[in-house]
């Protein structure tokens, strides 16, 4: 399996160029379901130790249905096949440029959540125009064991999020263990209270917001992903959900740019335009860097061929 590894603001993406499973034809959402249902051991093995690492997201390149798209891409982490991934989209764009498959300029990628546009500004910098994002529930309060009552918004940015501002804990790099435990507890409380996305989907991402570390930045976030790892980047789909909530509350005007900081200090530049269905069309600018080109080997004699399950 031929792969190229990159990171976007510290968050790794493993792009699968060839050797991935045959998912057949049809819409990407259907092929993503096939990946989740029929190839779970394989996509987990790609990311789990010893081949991968806890924060890594996979990006499987597949033929697009839409002929205007340069590729289709299905994202996944060790816990779930994802609808979209913002940092991964930036990573894929930089990877395809590195591989000589695209040049500087505008391109379209097809994802299970819909078609997204990428503007490759240079070898490292990408602006993603995401699918329309929306806040669906405001001021949802849940009782979280060990923390108390926590209130946040439910929003969709390609994945489902629970966004809490302000965070009940300090959003700081020396507090990551406590933040991880707290957000896992919040996600469990949401499930226990039957709080879900509009389509009944589980809310599998939780974001906490605190003051930014640098002057001129909007805020600093901590993002819990479905695999219980935290996002080293500010999270692209989470930033899309954030823009939807800020717009819904009248706290950010269309076209105005803000800088979102992650818990480790990496940043995205964010803005939005009004969406046709009442949501927002997010624009996310970040940087990715290629780290490695390699060939993954799945030796039948390897006792950890399918990875080390957490």
Helices and strands as residue ranges (DSSP letters): E 2-8, E 11-18, H 28-38, H 40-47, E 57-62, E 71-76, E 81-82, H 86-98, E 105-111, E 114-120, E 125-144, E 148-156, E 160-164, G 173-175, H 176-192, E 205-210, E 219-224, H 236-248, E 258-262, E 267-274, E 280-295
